[in-house]
Each structure stands twice: as C-alpha cells, then as structure tokens.
C-alpha cells in the first residue's frame, strides 16, 4: 500500500512540474549556431546567450586556458572549439567595396606615437565620378578602425636614409624651415606617391607643384598648385642663377647658392609651341648637403614620385628659372614655435604601400 501511495505522489509531482515548465524550455535545442566568422560568433553569444540564462563571464573565461564554456537553457554546460583566431594580424582589414579580405601585405598600417596602429584602407580603382564618395568612406573607416597593438620604435626606424637625408639630419635644428623640409622627406619615405596630374588626397597621384603646395599646406601656408603660377609665389631671391661651367659649352652650375635657405622654391622653365618660356617644374631646396646644392621634388626613376637631386650640370642647370622664398626670417630660428597638420593620407594608393609611420613616431619627425 505504501509503495502505491509513494508512486502516486511521484506521478503527481512530475505532472505538476510539466505544467509549470514553459514549453520552449522543454523542447529547446542547445544554444549553438554555425557562423561564418569570429565577429558573428562573438555577437551571437554576447547578445543572445545572456537572455537564455548563460553566464557571459564563462564564454571566454580568461582563467580558462583551454576552451570557451557554452551553457544550455537547462543549465548543462559544455566546451566547444575556439573559433577566434588569436594570431590574426592587425592588417587583416577588408577593402572597401569588397567581400573578401585583402592580403595583409597589401594594406599599410599607420603607426602613431600613441602606440595605436591604424590600418590604411585602400580602395579599388574606380571612375573619376566614384572617387569623391570613396575618399569620404575611406577616411571614415580609417578613423573608426583603431588597432591597439604596440609597435617597437626601433623596428620602425630601420628604413635606410639616402646620404642627403642623413646629412640633413645632422644639421636639423627643428626650425619651421627645417621641419618643412623634413615633411617633404617624410612624404618621400612614407607617402607612397605616384606621379600624375590628379588630386593626391583622392588618388595617390601627385605632380611637382602639387607636392610643393601640399608640404607648405601642412604648415599652414596656402600657395598655388599650378606650376605656371609659381612666379607669383612668395618673393624672388636675387643673385641665384645658373651658368656654364668654366671651359664647357654644355655643362652648367648653380651660382649664388649661399643666398638660398632650406624651404626655398626653385623653378625651372620649358618652351611652348610658340617658343615662349613658362614654369614647368618646381622643387624644394633642402640646403647645401655634402657640399652640393640639394633639392627634393617629383622626379622619375625613384620607387615613388619623390626624389632628391644634387646636380645642376645638365637639364636642371640649363632650365633653371629662379628661386623664390615664402618663409619669413623667423622661420629659420630653432627658437621659433610652429604648428603643423598631420600629413595627408590618400584615399587609395597606386602602388603597394609599406608601413605608414606618422612623423610623431620618428626621430625629428621625418
């Protein structure tokens, strides 16, 4: 009799339990879902498991060096394979307008002095009409994407210098004029510019006058980007001219270089179909380095559009037009304070770029 009563009580308790338990809990499947990538994996479990009673602290428990813990609605727990690739590189950033990840080596990384690496987003070639919209999108993604990965400063400073850059570093005094030349050097090393008559910000192309105006603009000076108009920029510097070398009818030399200062603009001429001269090329004077007058400008035959020239023997001597000065007297003093903008990063590059190390992370800023 007692056994029958006990059995009847157990049936009643079980029936009552079924009545009080929600159907969705009884028939619920384990909280598990197949996802295509790690971000979906995290979003799903962070947003949905907590609503079903899971303990988010155990999802990726830092004290658990094996596997993440998955909790089911009925209270059971189990471990599942780790979907997150902890060895993924910061440069694995998808291209704009692409569903696939670009190769890490194709994407440069901005290395900033705040120890945060920001991938530079490249954009696939497009028509001229598409460029402005892509430039805005690229800028927005660049600002929103910040990779908190520390970089060893010594590793970023292994880029070899040209002899002229090394010589300029030795005389660098952090004056506004020297800082301006330093920015031109930065663009040569980390701007990854390709020669072309288009807007650098949108396309990654640049020509001689756009380069000079870009460098000056970084320091708050607005000058023309049209080479033909450079005879109106700043003030002319008298006493600087080219002449034939003694005993030669073909070789030239630049005279009056002692009157030049870093940051001065040198102009060069060509002739049009009517035989009239016009300014066709401009360059930034770096100073007398290793005993030679030196300019930095757009030039062919270099990995990027920017290079350094020290010889005025042939074309640069024969076609020298004049020199002009934009900077004031105080710009050559190391005691003069100055402010500068960050260099311009184009919306896309026309060549495979390397690391884009911002000036603040480099010795002397370039």
Helices and strands as residue ranges (DSSP letters): H 2-20, H 23-26, H 38-44, I 45-49, G 50-52, G 56-58, E 69-71, E 77-79, G 104-106, E 109-111, E 117-119, H 128-144, H 153-156, H 163-171, H 176-190, E 194-195, H 200-203, E 205-206, H 208-217, G 227-232, E 235-236, E 241-244, E 252-255, G 257-259, E 265-271, E 277-289, E 292-298, E 306-309, H 315-318, E 320-325, G 329-332, E 356-357, G 359-361, G 363-365
